[in-house]
Structure formats: C-alpha cells, structure tokens
Amino acid sequence: MLIIGIPNANVLWAAILSGLGCCADFWIRSKRLPFQVNSGVAMFGCARNVTGENEKVQDSIDYRQLVDNAGDAIIASDPQGKITLWNAAASRIFGFSQDEALGESLDIIIPERQRQRHWTGYDATMASGVTRYGTALLKVPALHKDGRTLSIAFTVTLLKSADKVTQIVAIVRDETARWSEERDLRRRLRALEEASGQHGANNA
C-alpha cells in the first residue's frame, strides 16, 4: 500500500491503518520518507501487512524444545501444587529427574520451615489471579534432592483459562554459587574491618 502527500505523520498512520483494515490485530512493515513540495514537506508512506509472515515465524518455533533446552529451570504446577512441567534445567538444579518430579508436590524442593509461608502465598495467588512476582525477582532458599540447601531466584507466570488460574509457572535460576561468594566476601570485609579497628586501638 502506498500513500503520498500526507504532511502529518499521525494522519499518515491513520490512513495506513485504515487502508490495511484495523478491525483486528495485525503486524505491518512500513517506511516513511519525507519529500519536498511547494507547500512544504510531505510524507511518502509504504506499508505492507505481514501478519501472516509473523504468524508463520511464531508457528515454526518448537516451544517444547525451547523449554527443554532453556538454561533456567521451568517448573509448572496445578492449583493443588502438583508439578506438571519439569524441564532438564530443573533436574540439573534440584537433582530430581522428570519422572521423579512430575505429579509430586512442590514440597520436594521447599525447605520445611518455608512451606507454610509458601502455601499461604500460593493459595492467595491462585484465588486472586494476581502475583507481584511476574517481573519482580523473588529470592528464597530451596531444597536439593540430596538434602542440601540452595539459593534460588525466580519469576512467576500465571496461566489462565476463563479468567481462572490453572497453573503457576516459575522460571528459576540457581544463585547458590553467587550467594556463597557474596557471603565469603562479606566475611572477609568484616574481618578486615575488625583487624583495622584492633590495629587502631593498639596505636591509640
């Protein structure tokens, strides 16, 4: 679709959208170039509806492979907190195989002292359909299969049907090594501060 001689960019886009049909969502690829006319500067617009092309690109993505090969753990659970999705990274981080994890309660990766707080928040999210951790990162302790404690950080996505939450999906990253390094650094800094303070007291 070509549009020539429209001096106002907003009008140009209105004309393009009208020409393409704006009764439904669609993608367009466009260019706008100014050119000189006697009355001033006008716009040359060229737009093409590429909705079908973008849909084909999205349809060509193998989402199962994307989930399976993701570097972060992707874990989904139903309204009762039973695990319904457990990718390879989840197995690597928590130690449970997919066969061991699917159908089990999230309790297998939640330290006992954290469970009451977790389930209170989980049930509230299921009931309200709202979470503040869609973009905000939540950092909590977690449990490995061998019993050791992990430090994890994750965000949450809610899957809904008819405005009701059907599954909660967590995208989880293992922060244990980084947390240990930060803890060791804090210890060294504290030791240096104590040594410096003792040195100052001896010289007083």
N, C-alpha and C positions, 0 to 999 in steps of 0.2 A: 504494500500500500504506500503510495506517495502523496505527500501533502506539501504544497508550495505556497509561499507568500503569506504565511501567518506570522505576524510580528510578535505575538505574545506566547511564551513557552507554555504557560498553563493552558491557553487556548489550543495550542498545538497538541498537547497530550490529550485534551478533551476530545479533539477531533479524531486522533488516532484511536482512542478507546472506543469512541462511537463507531468508527469505521470497522473495528475488529469485532464489535459486539461485546458489551460489558455486562451482560446478564449473568455471566458465570465466571469463576476464577480461571485465569489463563496466564501463560507466560508469553512475553514478547521480546524480540531482539530488535533494537532500534538505533538510529543515528540521527543527530540533529546538527545541521550545519548552517551558520549564518551566511547571508549574501547581501550585497549592496543593491538597493533600488532607489529610485528618485526620491521617494518619501522617507528614506532612512534604511534601516536594516530589517530584513525579513528573515524567515526561517525556512529551511528546506528540511522536511522530515521524511524519514523512511522507516517503516515498521513492518515486522513480519511476525505472524502468530507462530510460535514454536512450541506451543503446549504439547503437541503430540511427541515432538522430539525429546522434550524433557521427561515426559512420562515414560518413554521408551528407555531412556538412560536410567531412571529410577527403577523401572521394572527389571532391568538387566542386572541389578545388584543382588548378589547372593547374600541375603541377610543372615542366614544360618551360618555361612562361612565367616561372615563378619563377626558374629557373636563368638563363634568357636575360637577364632584366631585373635581376638582382642587381647591386649596386654593387661587390661584390668579385669578383675572378676566381675561377672554379670550374674546376679542372683535374683530370681523372681520367686514370689511366694503368694499363696492364695489368702483369702480372708481369715483362715484358721492358722496362718503362719506356716503352712506346709510348703516345702521347697518344690517349685515346679520347673525351674530352669537353673542350671548349674554348668557354667562353661569350663573350658580347660584351665583358664587362669584361676578360677575359684578352687579347682583341685590343687593347683600348684601352691596357692597361698595358704589354704586351710588344711590340706592333706587328705581330704575325703575325695574318693572317686565319685564320678557322676552317679554310678549305680548305688553307692553308699548314701549319697546326699538326697537324691530325688525322693520325695514323699516324706522325708523326715522333717521334724520341727526345726525352726531356726535356732532353737536352744542348743543345737550341736556346736554352734560357733559363738554362742553368747555366754560369757562368764556368769556363774550362778548369781553373784552379787549384783549383776547388771540386769537380770531378767525381769524383775518386777517393773522397773522403770521403762525398760524396752517395750514390754507388752502394753503398758498403760498408754504410751505414745502410739504404738502400732494400732491399737483398737480405736483410739481417738482419730487417727488419720483415716482408717477405714470408714468410720462413721461420718466424718465431716467431708471427706474428699479433698482435703487441703493439707499440704505439707510445706513447711518453711525450708526444707532441705532440697528443693528442686534445683536451686542454684547455690545455696549456702553449703559449705563443706562441713560435714559432721565428723568429728574425730572421737573415736571411742576405743576401748580395749576389746579384743576378740579372743577366741579360743581356737587353738590348733588341735588337730586330731590327737597329737601326742601329749596334749595337756599343757603345753607352754602358752604363755600369753603373747598375743600380737597387738600391735598398734595399727589401727586401720583408719582410713579417711574415705568417706563416700558421699555421693549424692543420691537422691531418690526420684524415681519417676512413677507416677500413678497411671495404671491402665484402667480405663473405664468402659462400661457398657451401660447404656441408658442412664447415664449420669451417676452410676454406682461404681465404686472402686471394685475391680475384680482381682487385680494383682498389684503388688508393690514390687518394683524393680529397683535394686540397689546396684550402683556401679562403684566397685570397691578397689581401693589401692592399698597395698601393704606399705605402711610407713614405719615399720619396726626398726629397720636399719638406720633411717634418718633420725628417728626419735632417740635411739641409743647414742648416736653420735652427738646430738644436741645435749643429751643428759651428761655425757662424758665431758663435753666442752664446758658446761656449767660447773661441773665438779672441779675441773682444772682452774677455771677462773676464780672460783671460791677459794681454792687452796692458795692461789697466788695472792688474792686479797688478804687472806689471813696471814700469810707469810710476810707480806708487806707491812701489815699492821703490827705484827710482832717485832719486825725489824725497827719500825719507827719507835715503838715503845722502849726497846733496848737502848736506842740512841738518845732518848729524852733525858 
